Amino acid sequence: QYPEVTWARILVEGQEYSTRNFEQGPWQQSADIVVRGQKYGTIQVGYLQEKLPRDEGPFLKEERKLLTTIAKRLGEIIERTHAQQRILQQNQFLQTVLDSLAYPFYVVNVEDYTVKVANRAAQEGQQRGDLTCFALLHGRNQPCESADHPCPLQEVLRTKEPTVVEHVHLDRHGNNQHVEIHGFPISDSKGNVVQMIEYALDTTERWEADMALRESESRWRSLTQTSPDHILMLDTDLTIQFANYASPGLTIDELIGNPLYTLVDESRQSEVKAILEEVLRTGVPARYETVYASPDDDDIYYESHVAPRMLPDTDQVVGLTLSARDITERKVAEQALSESEAKLRALFEILPIGLSVLDETRNIQLTNPALELSLIHI
């Protein structure tokens, strides 16, 4: 209504944006900027001077509706920006992951055999630009067709299933290299194969690595599957990377990717987080106890032992390994014993006859009030 005396301010994610004439005063209204159900900021408008009362102070109801709409739109913009940032980060992360692989990894278009995505190992020694898979890996100008070099793309198109074939590729020095080609189909919404993921492994190194990995996985699987304890692996952010079991009401998928301390009672989250961070910082193992409320309203008591996970031959802590044992039976037994002792002590105290407890040398260790009273009157 009064643009000449109107100011505006937006507070979002710790930042402030305001008109030059911003001046805090009593004649203002605001609306929350909400993103994914959470308040991310506030938008405010106000007058520098007092104006006649309208629907909401000096403001019209249409102005309130407009402010609310703007706040909603800002929330949508922020959410969309965050989504775009996440997509960009995911793409950057994916490329970084691919570039970290020591073997060639690429995605091939089925229509013309051109390489859509490739990591550094696949592009090494090659010029930038559109390349076909057969030119990139074989230095050829035609697709593979011979029995010695079956085309994995044709096999994937035929079966729409993953395939493995053996080839002889040229390494970066132009030498032959015996490799194993793995191809995986990428299909559109109609089930048509439109691209293929492909990577090449040196057969000998892959076999050795695969055997070592299988042996390691077998040992680890045997350990975790036969262990009565919950075994978890955390990264340096205290996020769960692996879990062999989940507590009642939870699944392993719900555990993976979440900080461990967020799964305990809220009143103890800071304490548990501090314990885990101390193990990360010092490398000294620790233990603690927690109580988990199951969906059946039963309390499950856990005793957790935490140890640092270090790189071989170094002091660098790269994560934590945690073993949590269900000690509910022990806790229930301790509680029952405590309650039993309390009842016996109460009975001992109220009995009208005098009682005493003697040690092995017949010295009095404990008397009840009735005995003490009788001794007074002797």
C-alpha positions as CSV (number, residue, x, y, z in Angstrom):
1,Q,0.0,0.0,0.0
2,Y,2.8,2.4,0.9
3,P,5.9,1.5,-1.1
4,E,7.7,4.7,-0.2
5,V,7.8,3.7,3.5
6,T,8.0,-0.1,3.1
7,W,11.0,-2.2,3.9
8,A,11.7,-5.9,3.4
9,R,14.1,-8.4,4.8
10,I,14.8,-12.1,4.2
11,L,16.6,-14.2,6.7
12,V,17.7,-17.6,5.4
13,E,20.4,-20.1,6.2
14,G,22.3,-17.7,8.4
15,Q,22.3,-14.9,5.7
16,E,20.4,-11.6,5.8
17,Y,19.1,-9.8,2.7
18,S,17.2,-6.5,3.2
19,T,16.3,-3.3,1.5
20,R,18.5,-0.3,2.1
21,N,15.8,1.4,4.2
22,F,15.4,-1.5,6.5
23,E,14.6,-0.4,10.1
24,Q,13.2,-2.7,12.7
25,G,9.8,-1.4,14.0
26,P,6.5,-2.4,15.4
27,W,4.6,-2.3,12.1
28,Q,5.6,-5.5,10.4
29,Q,4.5,-9.0,9.4
30,S,6.5,-12.1,8.6
31,A,6.1,-15.6,7.1
32,D,8.3,-18.7,7.6
33,I,10.3,-20.1,4.7
34,V,9.8,-23.8,4.9
35,V,11.8,-26.5,3.1
36,R,10.8,-30.1,3.3
37,G,8.8,-29.5,6.4
38,Q,11.5,-27.6,8.2
39,K,11.9,-23.9,8.8
40,Y,14.8,-22.5,6.8
41,G,14.2,-18.8,7.3
42,T,11.8,-15.9,7.5
43,I,10.6,-13.2,5.1
44,Q,9.5,-9.9,6.7
45,V,7.9,-6.7,5.5
46,G,7.2,-3.6,7.5
47,Y,6.4,0.1,7.5
48,L,8.7,2.9,8.7
49,Q,5.7,4.8,9.8
50,E,2.4,4.0,11.6
51,K,-0.5,3.5,9.2
52,L,-4.2,3.1,9.6
53,P,-5.3,-0.3,11.0
54,R,-6.5,-2.7,8.3
55,D,-7.1,-6.5,8.4
56,E,-3.8,-7.4,10.2
57,G,-2.4,-4.3,11.8
58,P,-1.8,-1.9,9.0
59,F,-1.7,-4.7,6.4
60,L,-4.4,-6.0,4.1
61,K,-5.4,-9.7,4.1
62,E,-4.2,-9.8,0.5
63,E,-0.8,-8.6,1.6
64,R,-0.7,-11.5,4.1
65,K,-1.6,-13.9,1.3
66,L,1.0,-12.4,-1.0
67,L,3.7,-12.7,1.7
68,T,2.8,-16.3,2.4
69,T,2.9,-17.1,-1.3
70,I,6.3,-15.5,-1.7
71,A,7.7,-17.4,1.3
72,K,6.3,-20.6,-0.2
73,R,7.9,-19.9,-3.6
74,L,11.2,-19.1,-1.9
75,G,11.0,-22.4,-0.1
76,E,10.4,-24.2,-3.4
77,I,13.4,-22.3,-5.0
78,I,15.7,-23.3,-2.1
79,E,14.5,-26.9,-2.2
80,R,15.1,-27.0,-6.0
81,T,18.5,-25.4,-5.6
82,H,19.5,-27.9,-3.0
83,A,18.3,-30.7,-5.2
84,Q,20.4,-29.4,-8.1
85,Q,23.4,-29.1,-5.8
86,R,22.9,-32.7,-4.6
87,I,22.7,-33.9,-8.2
88,L,25.8,-32.0,-9.1
89,Q,27.6,-33.3,-6.1
90,Q,26.4,-36.9,-6.9
91,N,27.7,-36.5,-10.5
92,Q,31.0,-35.1,-9.3
93,F,31.2,-37.9,-6.7
94,L,30.4,-40.5,-9.4
95,Q,33.1,-39.2,-11.7
96,T,35.6,-39.2,-8.8
97,V,34.7,-42.7,-8.0
98,L,35.1,-43.8,-11.6
99,D,38.4,-42.0,-11.9
100,S,39.7,-43.7,-8.8
101,L,39.3,-47.1,-10.5
102,A,42.6,-48.4,-11.8
103,Y,40.9,-50.3,-14.7
104,P,38.9,-48.9,-17.7
105,F,35.3,-48.2,-16.9
106,Y,32.9,-46.7,-19.5
107,V,29.3,-46.5,-20.7
108,V,28.5,-47.3,-24.4
109,N,25.6,-46.1,-26.5
110,V,24.0,-49.1,-28.3
111,E,23.1,-47.2,-31.4
112,D,26.6,-46.2,-32.6
113,Y,29.0,-47.8,-30.1
114,T,30.1,-44.3,-28.9
115,V,31.5,-44.0,-25.4
116,K,29.1,-41.8,-23.3
117,V,31.1,-41.8,-20.0
118,A,34.6,-43.0,-19.4
119,N,37.0,-42.8,-16.5
120,R,40.7,-41.7,-16.7
121,A,42.0,-45.3,-17.0
122,A,39.8,-45.8,-20.2
123,Q,40.8,-42.4,-21.7
124,E,44.5,-42.7,-21.0
125,G,46.5,-42.0,-24.1
126,Q,43.4,-41.1,-26.1
127,Q,42.4,-37.8,-27.6
128,R,39.3,-36.0,-26.3
129,G,36.2,-36.3,-28.4
130,D,33.7,-38.9,-29.5
131,L,35.2,-42.4,-29.5
132,T,33.7,-45.8,-30.1
133,C,34.4,-48.7,-27.7
134,F,36.2,-50.6,-30.4
135,A,38.4,-47.6,-31.3
136,L,39.1,-46.9,-27.6
137,L,40.0,-50.4,-26.6
138,H,41.3,-52.0,-29.8
139,G,42.3,-49.2,-32.0
140,R,40.0,-50.5,-34.6
141,N,37.5,-48.8,-36.9
142,Q,34.9,-51.6,-36.8
143,P,33.0,-53.4,-34.0
144,C,34.3,-56.7,-32.7
145,E,32.8,-59.7,-34.5
146,S,35.2,-62.6,-34.5
147,A,35.0,-65.7,-32.2
148,D,38.2,-64.5,-30.5
149,H,36.7,-61.1,-29.8
150,P,32.9,-61.6,-29.2
151,C,31.1,-58.2,-28.9
152,P,29.7,-57.8,-25.4
153,L,27.3,-55.2,-26.6
154,Q,25.7,-57.5,-29.1
155,E,25.4,-60.2,-26.4
156,V,23.7,-57.8,-24.0
157,L,21.3,-56.6,-26.7
158,R,20.4,-60.2,-27.5
159,T,19.9,-61.4,-23.9
160,K,19.2,-58.1,-22.1
161,E,21.3,-59.7,-19.4
162,P,24.8,-59.0,-18.0
163,T,27.5,-60.8,-19.8
164,V,31.2,-61.6,-19.5
165,V,33.6,-62.2,-22.4
166,E,37.3,-62.4,-22.9
167,H,39.2,-60.1,-25.1
168,V,42.7,-59.0,-26.0
169,H,43.1,-55.2,-25.6
170,L,45.9,-52.8,-26.2
171,D,47.4,-51.2,-23.1
172,R,48.7,-47.6,-23.1
173,H,52.0,-48.7,-24.6
174,G,50.2,-50.5,-27.5
175,N,50.9,-54.0,-26.1
176,N,48.3,-56.8,-26.0
177,Q,46.7,-57.3,-22.7
178,H,44.4,-60.3,-21.9
179,V,41.3,-58.9,-20.1
180,E,37.9,-60.0,-19.0
181,I,35.0,-57.7,-20.2
182,H,32.0,-57.3,-18.1
183,G,28.9,-55.7,-19.7
184,F,25.7,-54.7,-18.0
185,P,22.6,-53.4,-19.8
186,I,20.9,-50.1,-19.1
187,S,17.3,-50.1,-20.2
188,D,14.7,-47.4,-20.8
189,S,11.2,-47.4,-19.3
190,K,10.0,-49.8,-22.1
191,G,12.7,-52.4,-21.4
192,N,14.8,-51.5,-24.4
193,V,18.5,-51.6,-23.9
194,V,19.8,-48.1,-24.7
195,Q,23.3,-48.2,-23.1
196,M,25.7,-50.7,-21.7
197,I,28.1,-50.3,-18.7
198,E,31.4,-52.0,-19.4
199,Y,34.6,-52.5,-17.6
200,A,37.8,-54.4,-18.3
201,L,39.9,-56.4,-15.8
202,D,43.2,-58.0,-16.2
203,T,42.3,-61.7,-15.8
204,T,45.3,-62.6,-13.5
205,E,45.1,-59.7,-11.2
206,R,41.3,-59.9,-11.0
207,W,41.5,-63.6,-10.2
208,E,44.0,-63.1,-7.4
209,A,42.1,-60.1,-6.0
210,D,38.8,-62.0,-6.3
211,M,40.1,-65.0,-4.5
212,A,41.6,-62.8,-1.7
213,L,38.3,-60.9,-1.5
214,R,36.2,-64.1,-1.4
215,E,38.4,-65.5,1.4
216,S,38.2,-62.2,3.3
217,E,34.5,-62.0,2.9
218,S,34.0,-65.6,3.9
219,R,36.0,-65.1,7.1
220,W,34.1,-61.9,7.9
221,R,30.7,-63.4,7.0
222,S,31.4,-66.4,9.1
223,L,32.4,-64.2,12.0
224,T,29.4,-62.0,11.8
225,Q,26.8,-64.6,11.1
226,T,27.9,-66.9,13.9
227,S,28.4,-64.1,16.4
228,P,25.7,-63.7,19.0
229,D,26.5,-60.0,19.2
230,H,25.5,-57.1,17.0
231,I,28.6,-56.1,15.1
232,L,28.7,-52.7,13.4
233,M,31.3,-50.7,11.4
234,L,31.3,-46.9,11.6
235,D,33.2,-44.4,9.5
236,T,34.9,-41.3,11.0
237,D,31.6,-39.5,10.9
238,L,30.2,-42.2,13.2
239,T,27.9,-43.3,10.4
240,I,27.0,-47.0,10.2
241,Q,28.6,-48.7,7.2
242,F,27.9,-52.3,8.1
243,A,25.6,-54.2,10.6
244,N,25.1,-57.9,10.9
245,Y,21.9,-57.6,12.9
246,A,19.2,-55.0,13.6
247,S,17.3,-54.6,16.9
248,P,13.6,-55.5,16.9
249,G,11.5,-53.1,14.9
250,L,14.5,-52.0,12.8
251,T,16.0,-53.3,9.6
252,I,19.7,-53.3,8.5
253,D,18.8,-50.9,5.7
254,E,17.4,-48.5,8.2
255,L,20.7,-48.6,10.1
256,I,23.1,-48.2,7.2
257,G,24.0,-44.5,6.6
258,N,22.8,-43.2,9.9
259,P,25.0,-42.0,12.8
260,L,25.0,-44.6,15.5
261,Y,24.4,-42.2,18.4
262,T,21.0,-41.1,16.8
263,L,19.6,-44.6,17.4
264,V,19.9,-44.4,21.2
265,D,17.6,-42.6,23.6
266,E,17.6,-38.8,22.9
267,S,18.7,-38.1,26.5
268,R,21.9,-40.0,26.0
269,Q,22.8,-39.2,22.4
270,S,25.4,-36.5,23.4
271,E,27.0,-38.9,25.9
272,V,27.3,-41.8,23.4
273,K,28.6,-39.4,20.7
274,A,31.3,-38.1,23.0
275,I,32.4,-41.6,23.8
276,L,32.7,-42.6,20.2
277,E,34.5,-39.4,19.3
278,E,37.0,-40.0,22.1
279,V,37.8,-43.4,20.7
280,L,38.3,-41.8,17.3
281,R,40.6,-39.2,18.8
282,T,42.7,-41.3,21.2
283,G,42.5,-44.7,19.6
284,V,41.7,-46.2,23.1
285,P,38.8,-48.7,23.2
286,A,35.8,-48.0,25.4
287,R,32.5,-49.5,26.6
288,Y,29.1,-48.2,27.5
289,E,25.6,-49.5,28.2
290,T,22.3,-48.4,26.5
291,V,18.6,-49.3,26.7
292,Y,16.6,-49.9,23.6
293,A,12.8,-49.7,23.7
294,S,11.4,-52.4,21.4
295,P,8.1,-52.1,19.5
296,D,6.6,-54.4,22.1
297,D,7.5,-51.9,24.8
298,D,10.2,-54.2,26.2
299,D,13.5,-52.7,27.3
300,I,16.5,-54.4,25.7
301,Y,19.8,-53.7,27.5
302,Y,23.0,-53.6,25.4
303,E,26.6,-53.5,26.5
304,S,28.7,-52.0,23.7
305,H,32.5,-52.3,23.2
306,V,34.0,-49.9,20.8
307,A,37.5,-50.2,19.2
308,P,39.3,-48.1,16.6
309,R,39.8,-49.4,13.1
310,M,43.3,-48.4,11.8
311,L,45.1,-48.7,8.5
312,P,47.7,-51.5,8.6
313,D,51.1,-50.5,10.0
314,T,49.8,-47.0,10.9
315,D,48.2,-45.1,13.7
316,Q,45.6,-43.6,11.5
317,V,42.1,-44.3,12.7
318,V,39.8,-44.8,9.7
319,G,36.7,-45.8,11.6
320,L,35.3,-47.8,14.5
321,T,34.2,-51.4,15.1
322,L,31.5,-51.9,17.7
323,S,30.2,-55.0,19.3
324,A,26.9,-54.8,21.2
325,R,25.8,-57.7,23.4
326,D,22.3,-58.1,24.7
327,I,22.6,-58.2,28.5
328,T,18.9,-58.0,29.2
329,E,18.8,-61.3,31.1
330,R,21.7,-60.2,33.3
331,K,20.0,-56.8,33.9
332,V,16.7,-58.4,34.7
333,A,18.4,-60.9,37.0
334,E,20.3,-58.0,38.7
335,Q,17.1,-56.1,39.1
336,A,15.3,-59.1,40.5
337,L,18.1,-59.7,42.9
338,S,18.0,-56.1,44.0
339,E,14.3,-56.2,44.5
340,S,14.6,-59.5,46.4
341,E,17.3,-58.0,48.7
342,A,15.1,-54.9,49.3
343,K,12.1,-57.1,50.3
344,L,14.2,-59.2,52.6
345,R,15.7,-56.1,54.2
346,A,12.2,-54.6,54.6
347,L,11.0,-57.9,56.2
348,F,14.1,-58.0,58.4
349,E,13.4,-54.5,59.6
350,I,9.7,-55.0,60.4
351,L,9.8,-58.4,62.1
352,P,8.7,-58.1,65.8
353,I,11.3,-60.7,66.9
354,G,14.9,-59.9,67.3
355,L,17.2,-61.0,64.5
356,S,20.9,-60.7,64.0
357,V,23.4,-61.7,61.3
358,L,26.7,-63.2,62.5
359,D,30.0,-63.7,60.6
360,E,32.0,-66.9,60.7
361,T,33.7,-65.8,64.0
362,R,30.2,-65.3,65.6
363,N,30.6,-61.5,65.7
364,I,27.4,-59.6,65.1
365,Q,27.4,-57.9,61.7
366,L,23.7,-56.8,61.5
367,T,20.7,-56.5,63.8
368,N,17.1,-55.5,63.2
369,P,15.3,-52.8,65.2
370,A,13.4,-55.4,67.3
371,L,16.7,-56.9,68.6
372,E,18.2,-53.5,69.3
373,L,15.1,-52.6,71.3
374,S,15.1,-55.8,73.3
375,L,18.8,-55.2,74.1
376,I,18.1,-51.8,75.4
377,H,15.6,-53.2,78.0
378,I,17.9,-55.9,79.3
